[in-house]
Each structure stands twice: as structure tokens, then as C-alpha cells.
Amino acid sequence: MNIKYSKEISELVKNSVISEEVASNIESYYKSKQPNATNSLFVIFGILGAALVGLGFILILAHNWDNFPKTLKTFFAFFPLVMGQLLVGYSIFKKKSTTWREASGTFLFFSVGACIALVSQIYNIPGDLSSYLLTWIFLCVPLIYLLKSKAVAFLHIVFATYYACEYGYSFFSTSHAPWYFLLMLALLIPYYLTLLKKQPTANVTSIFNWLIPLSLIITLGAFIDKMDSLGFLMYVILFGLFYNIGKIPFFDSQKLRRNGYLVFGSFGTIVLLMILSFRIVWEDIKIEYIFSQELLISIILFAAALGLVFYAHSKKQVKQLNLFRYVFVIISVLFFIQFGKTVIPTVLINLIILSLGLIAIKIGSERVHFGILNYGLLIITALIICRFFDTDMSFVLRGILFVGVGVGFFFTNYLMLKKQKKSHNNIDI
């Protein structure tokens, strides 16, 4: 039992706050929980230890590899795999601790990859890196559910992203859309939903709340083939989808550091709008009304994002107008109806960015949240800086604008600080 709690219990007994019997019951309760408590640091070191042991085996064998006969090479290729399977089986049947399951799962994951690579090298089996990664990842999927291993799930999404980049962003050969990545992601979703249900505020769940949208952001570009112009639209809709996911009460009620969907959705939308605020970008955007995989993906993402918007309204979750929710709809319309010119969409994009900045300032002021307030100010500042590059402003006017923005930062934060102090004083009274 924790020494601090033991001293506090002793102090409570000494001051007659609780009886000896109650103190004994409390100590027994905490002692009964102690053996089942998982030391997170121990789990992390267990995972790292398993990974280092696996890498150590590879380095030791690699040093004398050329001197071994083919039979011995095959034995060494399968030895870590068999050992990993035995450790995993022992962890499952003996119902070992989380540390055992995470460490054995990590060791077996890398053993599978090493075995495939070594056998391919020994017997000169042809293949490329993407097919190797694909085979490796699919073979290790059952480990996620058999061991309920967070480490293997983490490795699954990381290596799946690596596969998508290798297969879809090929600079030296013909690239292809990594459709198998979507299947890999789908295989992980049941485990992720279980984490959200059973451990909604756990740190590992928060990591997946950031890792999954980041993986989708990285890999979406691999699905762009012929219609490069639709790449902007695909990402705008994806960020709109992320933002609306982040505004679901389950995620929105959590701290911002646990809500990667909302952060990526908001920040990604602003970055893309800043790019689209330049007239020269719209001059290169040409939408051809032909069926393509880019158009198909855009339609699917749009339907999903719009479905979340309608769902939020049907459940009366939208209490005030928030333009961030609907930006993807406006941009989608602008992409297909450009009025034959570039001026109108450019002006509208700039107005949208300005409105988003003002909305963020308003929300930050109402919630007395300095982060959201300054985020809105940074949006407006970034918009002004962007306009310096495509407008003929004098240096005097630019200097005045910068001074004005700087004064605005100080003034709004000062008013917010006064409002915060006033609210604290009212609470004290």
C-alpha cells in the first residue's frame, strides 16, 4: 500500500476520525487491489525490452550470417517466431499480466517480420517492400484481439501507414491507390471502439485519438491519381469530417489534448483555406466531370461529414452557429461552381477565414479560454500575412496593420484577464 495513504489513515485513527476497524478495512481493500494494479512504466519498459531483444537477435545473427549453411539459417529464421508463439501462448493460457501480454505480443510481431524477411532472403523469394509489409501486418492482426495488446495495435496502425506511403507515394515506379490500407484500418476499428467504451479517458485511448486521424491525413494523398485539383477538396472534406467527429459530445466533453479529431479538423481546415485564399491556386484548379477515384472518395467523405452534421442537428447538439462545421460544404460548392472566374472564390475564401477567426475569438471570450481566443487572433494574423504576398500594399500600411494586430493581441488578452479575475471574485463572494 502507498506509504502516503498509510500515514494519512494512521493520522485519521489518531485523531479519532475513523475507527481501527474502518482503517483495517481500508488497508485490506487497497492491498487487495495492489497485485492487479498495472504499472504503466513497467509495461513500457517491458515492450521496449522485447523490441530490443528481437533487434539484438537480428544483429547477432547478421554478423555471421554468410558463414551459416542454409539449414541453420532457416532454423534461426524460425527460432524467434516459435519462441514468440510460445511466450504468447503462455501469456494467454496462464492469464498473465498486461506487461507479459504487451511484451510477448511485441516480440512476436517483430519475429513475424524477421522470419518473412529471412526466409525470402535465404530462398531468394521475389517480392517488393509493400507486399512484404502487407503480409506482415495481416498475419499479426489476430494478436491485437487475442492479447488485447495496445502495443501491437499501435504497431499495426504505424506499419499500415508505412505500407500506404510505400505503395501509394512511389517516386521510382508506378504508384497505386493503397486500398488494402482501408481494410487494415477497418480491422483495427473494433478494438478502437472497445477502448473508447471501456477506457475513454485513458492515455492510450488519447494516443489513438491522435494517431488514427494523423494516419488518414498522411495516406489520403496516396489516393490521388489523375485529378490533382480534387486533392484540395478531398482534404477539406476530410478535415470537415474530423471536426464534426470531434464535436460529438463523447469527444467534445473531453479535454482538448485528448481530442485529436477536433484539433486536426480545425487546424487543417485553416491551413488549406490559407492556401486556397491565393488567386493563383484557383487559376490551376480545373474540375473535369468524369468519374474518378478522387471524385468517389470525395463523395464518400462528403456524405459521412454531412451525415454527422444532420445527426448533430437532429439530436439538438448544435447550440450555436459554428462555421467550422459547414466549411467543407461551402468549399465543395465553390469547387464545382467557380462562376468561370477566380476572383469570386478567392474573395469568398478570404471572408470565410476572417469569419472563422472572429468566431474563434467569440467562443474564446464566452468560455474565458485564452487558447481559443489567441487561436482566433492567429487566424486573422495569418490571413493578413498571406495578403502581403499578393497585394500591392505599402510598407507603411503593412507596418500599421502589424501594429494594429499586436495591439489587438494585448488588448483582447487584457480584457480576457480582467473578465477571468472578475468571475473568480464573484465566485468567492
Buried (B, 14 or more C-beta within 10 A) or exposed (E): BEEEEBEEBEEBBEEEEBEEEEBEEBBEEBEEEEEEEEEEEBBEEBBEBBBEBBEEBBEEBEEEBEEBEEEEBBEBBBBBBEBBBEBBEEBBEEEBBBBBBBBBBBBBBBBBBBBBBBBBEBEEEEEEEBEBBBBBBBBBBEBBBBBBBBBBBBBBBEBBBBBBBBBBBBEEEEBEBBEBBBBBBEBBEEBBEEBBEEEBEBEBBBBBBBBBBBBBBBBBBBBBBEBEBBBBBBBBBBBBBBBBBBBBEEBBEBEEEBBBBBBBBBBBBBEBBBEBBBBEBBEEBEBEEEEBBBBEBBEEBBEBBBEBBEEBEEEEEEEEEBBBBBBBBBBBEBBEEBEEEBEBBBEBBBEBBBBBBBBBBBBBBEEBBBEBBBBBBBBBBBBBBBBEEEEEEEEEEBEEBBEEBEEBBEEBBEEBEEEEEEEEEEEEE
